[in-house]
Amino acid sequence: MTRPASWAAHAAGWMGCACALWSACAVGAALEVNPVRLTLSGAQPVAALTVRNAGTQPAGLHLQVMAWTQSDAADHYVATRELLATPPIFTLAPGAVQTVRVGLRRAVDAERELAYRLYLQEIPDVVGASDTGVRIALRLGVPVFVLPRGPAAPLLGWSAKQDGGAILLDAHNTGKAHARIVELKLLSVSQTIAEATAAYVLPGQSWRWRLPVSRTPAAGTQLRVSARTDAGDVNADLALE
């Protein structure tokens, strides 16, 4: 069962706080979102998520949909009307639950998966103040993927090169769907020499990790990538450049 994403409440000042890949972040209310990802398709153009206020203060939320792309190992977002999220603005009393529906407003791509993020932005005027009179609001993005008409799967290739006291590890996704890498290790002679943080790699894009190492292996050293993804485990051998 998918666990809801939880926003813990402790406040320190009004600021936007983007939380990548569902890391915990302090906010003005304790909010839970479930599921943490949505998938749409031509056969299922509408999906729903629930938002629950588990805190003791009312919470107001504003929704925004952004098209999601990647380049130069960075995420990029642009406002779009290709998805519709309703209701666009709502307030949750303590203990209340709101169903948010997300619908597709464009044709699915013939070959490649499309990626978006649905942002839930707390409205500062509704966020309760703390004893010190300061308050905080959160902006959190839910990944939304739109399947293509044809079959689609990720296909990862890997490369690694020296970079001072670190190794630059690149994942290249030449497939037609995203890869969600939730655990990644770089090994040399069966010994883990570095571990990487979680990441998405969108179709046709690459992602890069800079992995500090205590001792940089020589060029040509055989390395192994061991990764756990939402499409299954990945093990790949490569030579350090």
Buried (B, 14 or more C-beta within 10 A) or exposed (E): EEEBBBBEBEBEEBEEBEBEEBEEBBBBBBBBBBBBBBEBBEEEBEBEBEBBBBBEBBBBBBBBBBBBBBEEBEBEBEEBEEBBBEEEEBEBEBEBEBEBEBEBEEEBBEEBBBBBBBBBBBBBEBBBEBEEEEBBBBBBBBBBBBBBEEEBEBEBEBBBEBBEEBBBBBBBBEBBBBBBBEEBBBBBEEEEBBEBEBBBBBBBBBBBBEBEBEEBBEEEBEBBBBBBBEBEEBEEEBEBE
